[in-house]
Amino acid sequence: MADSAAPVVDVPALTALLDGTYVEVRNLTRKRLVEYAGVLEDAREMSREKFRERVKQIVVELAGTGQTGLGFPVGYGGGGDIGASVAAFETMALGDLSVLVKVGVQFGLFGGAILQLGTQRHHDAYLSDLVSAKLMGCFAMTETGHGSNVQALGTVARYDVETREFVITTPDDASRKDYIGNAAAHASTAVVFAQLEIGGASEGVHAFVVPIRDGRGRVRSGVRIEDDGPKIGLNGVDNGRIWFDDVRIPRENLLNRYADVTETGVYVSDIDNPDRRFFTMLGTLVQGRVCVGGAGINASKVALSIAVKYALGRRQFGNPGGEEELILDYGLHQRRLFPLIARTYALHFAQEVLAGQLHAVFSAADEVDERTRRALESRAAGTKALGTWHASTTIQECREACGGAGYLSANRFDALRADTDVFTTFEGDNHILLQLVAKGLLTDYSSSFGELDQLGMVRFVAGIAVDTVVERTAVHKLLERVKDILPGGDDWAQEAEIVDSEYQLAMFRWREEHMLSGVARRLKSGIDAKLDPAEVFSKCQDHVIGAARAHVERLVLEAFVDKVRATPEGGNKSALYILCDLYALSVIEADRGWWMEHGRLSSSRSKAISREIGDLCRKLRPIAEGLVDAFGVPAEMQAAEMLA
Amino acid sequence: MADSAAPVVDVPALTALLDGTYVEVRNLTRKRLVEYAGVLEDAREMSREKFRERVKQIVVELAGTGQTGLGFPVGYGGGGDIGASVAAFETMALGDLSVLVKVGVQFGLFGGAILQLGTQRHHDAYLSDLVSAKLMGCFAMTETGHGSNVQALGTVARYDVETREFVITTPDDASRKDYIGNAAAHASTAVVFAQLEIGGASEGVHAFVVPIRDGRGRVRSGVRIEDDGPKIGLNGVDNGRIWFDDVRIPRENLLNRYADVTETGVYVSDIDNPDRRFFTMLGTLVQGRVCVGGAGINASKVALSIAVKYALGRRQFGNPGGEEELILDYGLHQRRLFPLIARTYALHFAQEVLAGQLHAVFSAADEVDERTRRALESRAAGTKALGTWHASTTIQECREACGGAGYLSANRFDALRADTDVFTTFEGDNHILLQLVAKGLLTDYSSSFGELDQLGMVRFVAGIAVDTVVERTAVHKLLERVKDILPGGDDWAQEAEIVDSEYQLAMFRWREEHMLSGVARRLKSGIDAKLDPAEVFSKCQDHVIGAARAHVERLVLEAFVDKVRATPEGGNKSALYILCDLYALSVIEADRGWWMEHGRLSSSRSKAISREIGDLCRKLRPIAEGLVDAFGVPAEMQAAEMLA
């Protein structure tokens, strides 16, 4: 609950709170960003070709400092710290995002695939060179006609028992690799995802190391590469398309951590179920999603820092004769920007929890159970979706809030908006990711069903009682306590204080449980009515997505509330409470129609929430600058001409 | 009300219906766009400098064909048809938008100012040359520190009675002209808005013709011009900043239709009230807003055409073993795209009404009364705001709905999104425009009060009874009939059919009236409580904007319903009814929290509306392609690589 007066914010302490465990890594990254601040202008002024080379050069130099290898084993020149590598990556999102994405492609996707899907022989062969960026690679998973449905991709890797080689082939244009970062110019090696075929039988999607360029940068025979051409943003990254025309690679180039092919062509794997094997392989690549979500959240911080400062310098209209009013003093301007600041804090703390879980799972001495891994993947998917949509919305609103000045590239919104735009699509389309979240909730991350596709999920849910679905969910247990905690018993939704975190949590939890059971009920009744599962799913799809979003928003609020409660008494805690209330109430306001439809919000209470949001914004007005300063965005990254 | 089955759409007839009165002009414009289709690739491939020259060249060539001069008097080489000029401009928005905006700057802003604010001597001196694009000009109104508040701009035009000249001066950097299209490279002449000073007394903002470059393109002495540099989009337009250092121009260069200065320095005007004079001058420039709103709506058509076609070719997931499903068969995909198609139709017809009113007012033989002019300006402001926000939302959603392919520049969304982004800002920031709409509603476009600024408006409204404010509004009269038309008497909101246009209209009208009276009440109680008017306004600002938006959405629905009713029976009428229902119900769904808060929508009815939207989307699925084809976007303008 927020205090009544505007608190005093201790900016350095708040920055330290935000930076958390990895304050040193983040500060070092900020230093690097400042050293390379010139790249922001290069992005505006250089031709696409030149800028690509510039970005490559920066990535190579950063690799030399150790900045980009924190997540790799020490023995191969890495830092041996997953959490640190995520923190470093997130913080790099304050700077040029082509550099960030090139780093992500090289060390996260390409390097991550070698590390996670390969075994000792691959590690020994590639890791040192790729960590130092001597070996540049790409991650060739997505195909033009097969994006989100990776299991359906068309590239084939046929085992030739005679020569003990795999033969990689692109059967049609829909199966060409597409949008592959590093492919158009710089990668010498690709990790290629392809359908493994042995003796005519298909064993599903596996990953292979395929050399695509020779030592002098020439495309190898049998490989065809086309530039994807100019893009909305990220034009410092060389995305391209790759076709394979019977390209032969040694048997040892199969990344064989989860499955292998013997010399004589026998397929072996410790995981019997092919779906489960596939999802286990994909699951090891979860760090990419964690990183992209964090990058979106951090890019939002840059936009908000600039927009708030502009609004504290720019005056418009006001009392005749007197000085014009600062635009941040307008109620509407506060309403546009402050809930976005609150949501940025909320997502930041949720991301911190997620990154912590990632670190724990991937640094664990013992094998982590599958349910925990699936829950992590689900949380990563959901946070990525909300974090990247938040970036799109926030940067756009900040651009508009700066008017014509916001439209000039020198003022940063151009690159921020254009570069982050694809974040909602790559590393998993956000809608598909939320479906993944919903699937996990509806099937309780059940290891025997986690591999189901959407229609399998429909059939699974239809086969069990709705109550069972709901009772298994984590939110169900949380909700059981509500009546004990909040005043009013069953009437808690009408009687609790609006600015009570327990009330807000109860509202979020109630929505999640109700939406989940609603989805389960609809899926069930569709199947009971003998409808085609595809049709049943199609009709419920927005409901499925809604339930997933409600779930993730609940996790975000819990993370924020936990953080505020753990903060020592003082101005910062009070400020965080205001932000936390503002986040929670903004979510409730945006979806108030739903809560009213379901009898959990009265008209008068709904109006009171809107009024409270206005009050919270006015409380934040005096500390708004401190709250964005606490993000710790280096001045050079806010190099907005209009703030000069 | 929509029929139950999917109707058969007659695409050519629907295109003809959309094209309306100006079908020939629109078709001729489409032909021109196809002739210049190569510019879409030029925009992606050329350097900024080269592309600017290319765009200039196209504009000059188009001028030669008469395409761009339709709104000017025949005597000066124009077409003498305001309505045709708007239709031509709107249709040009299907093509490259730098060309469009350069046309808008040259012929709409610069040419429009000379035509509307000048008199015979200016017309004779400039119109023929500017219509043929021999004379290139710019419209120097906006200043860095004075955007939306034009009355507060800082540039000074001091009359020097000795030399019978005006001396134009930029007093400080906040008063430099900024974002001025055509200024950085091509304009030889500027229409400059400046504070007229005579003998130390200020007479307010007036417009002056100021030569800024000589015959060889060199910037004239006393003028300083700086390039605004790269922008988010529209990089074929040369925006720049201009400073004036005591630049002298002859007395005759004052555009003197509404006010003049005699040789001896006496200020004369037929309009006594300086505020009224200022708003009368600005009001003559309303065509620019009409054109930008129409351009936003038409750019949306391009995006929707591409996204729907992509979704009819791309398959993803589906029943195991079988072919994957078309993504347009997913309920969520329909939910994402179809309400945007419906809203595009709705806005198109609203724009048609607006353009018709513009034509009527500006082609009238007799002087049109001031109230009608103010109502036109208000409608133009509101439609521009909704049309341009719609463009931003729609293009973005279409980009995301095409995934990674949507991110490639070759697939059109890049330029569409980047170029239209500033539409929400230029020709009036959308939020400021909606405030203008609200002011008109609250003061009944009263000529003696129409000139009030926001705080004047607060004081004015506070001074009269709330009932008086409401009774004067047009919506009040419309609402009085509701009980006679709909079943259920006072319970109409619960008893009418959801898909009855009268019910939908009643809901929109009720919201508008209620929001307006709410705003009036809040303003009044704030002033009664002796609060500072600025604070009162700031606190109500989102409510003010909300009321204006409700008003414009009502006008849009009325235009759509009128059009559907006037359409002959048949498949097209049925299709339009589905779209009209979908538009209306989507608006109600989006704001259903508000209607529930105010007792006009029950929970069960609200849920029924959401279900009906799903049903309407499914009805549209078979005719979706026909509905976007009917927009008549030339195939060359949909030159999306991914559709090939």
Interface residues (C-beta under 8 A of the other chain):
Chain A: R44 E45 S47 T142 T144 G145 H146 G147 S148 N149 A152 D178 Y179 D228 G229 P230 K231 I232 R314 R315 Q316 F317 G318 N319 P320 E324 E325 D329 Y330 G331 L332 R335 S392 Q396 R399 E400 G403 G404 A405 G406 Y407 L408 S409 A410 F413 D414 R417 A418 D421 V422 T424 T425 F426 D429 N430 H431 D453 Q454 L455 D532 P533 A534 F537 S538 K539 C540 Q541 D542 I545 E589 R592 G593 M596 E597 H598 G599 S603 S606 K607 G614
Chain B: R44 E45 S47 T142 T144 G145 H146 G147 S148 N149 A152 D178 Y179 D228 G229 P230 K231 I232 R314 R315 Q316 F317 G318 N319 P320 E324 E325 D329 Y330 G331 L332 R335 S392 Q396 R399 E400 G403 G404 A405 G406 Y407 L408 S409 A410 F413 D414 R417 A418 D421 V422 T424 T425 F426 D429 N430 H431 D453 Q454 L455 P533 A534 S538 K539 C540 Q541 D542 I545 E589 R592 G593 M596 E597 H598 G599 S603 S606 K607 G614
